[in-house]
């Protein structure tokens, strides 16, 4: 049935409206640095040390193929490419790690990295790991000092196991005398490390990731729109991977992400430097876990 | 009829989009390429700890070799070029009477006294500035991708520099300096050389100008 001219015009207007709506939704997603969004993101970050996600599903890892962050269809269309420089290759069997703790980013760029931005970064890493269900628990911690763990490891290896457990039992018995403040701190430490070293089975380790931000530029989408190669969004981090109980560094990488508006979507692309780093980080850990699982 | 119009509209939109993208890439790549060749060797620096003291009293400096946190990922000759470059640039400042280069690995003093006839003991007695630092990041980049203007292709070198007082070991100032090279015609050596220049510039700024230190102090006060 032939349609009238006005109806055809109406249809075309509807299509144009839809296209405009899609474009606006993309730009709205890209405007992540708005204060209200930051507040929402902050609300997602739990109290340090508290684990939120439980549940692990590594069945799909057998088919996992790593991402090419430097040049791929995704980065050509959306931007947000990343590079990974492995300084210390991963050591050990990553299939044994079922818990992940991400320390809040340490700024090596002074005040350029505000606490809000750091919280947003760690929240993004956490949420992406949770959605991938690579670990049983994913938690955000304030900081991690490997030296303390190494010291504890040396102390515990120096003490005989039976003697140590006797001491702990004696110290924590109900009829034991009230100890000094130092005793209380030592007891707390024993409990903390006991959760990982003693009570968990041998194949149930915790991976701790310490993040150091070594380069950060928020970028400007307005400048990206100019054909002058300006306004790049850049984030470069050094990831140090530790086995929590021993304090051993099991890997070190530098991951850098950037978005400069040169993708097909241009400055409207929702991806930025953080998106690239998050992709690179999750991809590297997933690759290693997948290889260990195989 | 409606279907035909819809198909036609979609086809036209796709063609227009594709042509637009091609036109955009041609139209926009020329200015950005030219701009990049002019301003492609860029420096980003972040003040980690502002210099708050008057460092003009320091007439001696100990330059320690940078601690390489990138291990084998940075070529040995680039590390050497950077360390030598920093020492050379600081000597060229003509601000310090005594300049010593210390090898970080064994603590040995490679060279002492920039001016002939100076005594080692003189350098020890007077206030001495210590320049230490770390190589935080390095990548040579992918020049072929720079021609195509695709991907994460640039070269980069990040160093973290610390100025200390030798006697008290107190940190007087700290700076993170990143040099990025996106030029097609430039190379890694030029980038490493630029890093050395930037480190020397930071030392000069910190050790010679009082007004900037006052400004930094004012910023801290706020």
Contacts between the chains, C-beta under 8 A, distances in Angstrom:
chain1	res1	chain2	res2	distance
A	1	B	1	7.7
A	2	B	1	5.4
A	3	B	1	5.8
A	3	B	2	5.7
A	8	B	2	7.4
A	8	B	5	6.0
A	11	B	2	6.7
A	11	B	5	7.3
A	11	B	6	7.5
A	12	B	5	7.7
A	12	B	9	6.6
A	15	B	6	7.8
A	15	B	9	6.5
A	19	B	13	7.9
A	69	B	152	6.8
A	70	B	142	7.0
A	70	B	145	7.3
A	70	B	151	4.5
A	70	B	152	5.0
A	70	B	153	7.5
A	71	B	145	6.6
A	71	B	150	5.5
A	71	B	151	3.7
A	71	B	152	7.9
A	75	B	151	6.6
A	75	B	152	8.0
A	76	B	150	6.8
A	81	B	151	5.4
A	81	B	152	4.3
A	82	B	152	6.3
A	83	B	139	6.4
A	83	B	152	4.5
A	85	B	70	7.4
A	85	B	73	5.5
A	85	B	137	7.5
A	85	B	138	7.7
A	85	B	139	5.8
A	86	B	73	7.7
A	87	B	69	7.2
A	87	B	70	5.8
A	87	B	71	5.4
A	87	B	73	5.7
A	88	B	71	7.2
A	108	B	46	7.9
A	108	B	48	6.8
A	108	B	136	6.8
A	108	B	160	6.2
A	108	B	176	5.7
A	109	B	46	4.0
A	109	B	48	7.3
A	109	B	176	5.5
A	110	B	46	4.6
A	110	B	47	5.1
A	110	B	48	4.4
A	110	B	49	7.6
A	110	B	176	7.0
A	111	B	47	7.8
A	112	B	46	5.0
A	214	B	136	4.5
A	214	B	137	5.5
A	214	B	158	5.3
A	214	B	160	7.7
A	214	B	176	6.9
A	214	B	178	7.8
A	215	B	44	6.8
A	215	B	137	6.9
A	215	B	156	7.8
A	215	B	158	5.9
A	215	B	176	7.8
A	215	B	178	5.1
A	216	B	46	7.9
A	217	B	44	6.5
A	227	B	27	7.7
A	227	B	28	4.1
A	227	B	29	7.8
A	227	B	31	4.4
A	227	B	32	4.9
A	227	B	35	7.8
A	228	B	31	6.6
A	228	B	32	6.2
A	228	B	35	4.9
A	229	B	32	4.5
A	229	B	35	5.3
A	229	B	36	5.0
A	229	B	39	7.6
A	229	B	40	7.9
A	229	B	182	7.1
A	236	B	137	5.9
A	236	B	156	7.7
A	236	B	158	7.2
A	236	B	178	8.0
A	238	B	69	7.5
A	238	B	136	6.8
A	238	B	137	7.5
A	254	B	70	7.5
A	254	B	73	8.0
A	254	B	136	7.8
A	254	B	137	5.2
A	256	B	137	7.4
A	256	B	139	7.7
A	256	B	152	6.9
A	256	B	156	7.4
A	257	B	152	7.9
A	258	B	152	6.2
A	262	B	32	8.0
A	262	B	149	6.5
A	262	B	150	7.9
A	264	B	21	6.0
A	266	B	24	7.9
A	276	B	152	7.7
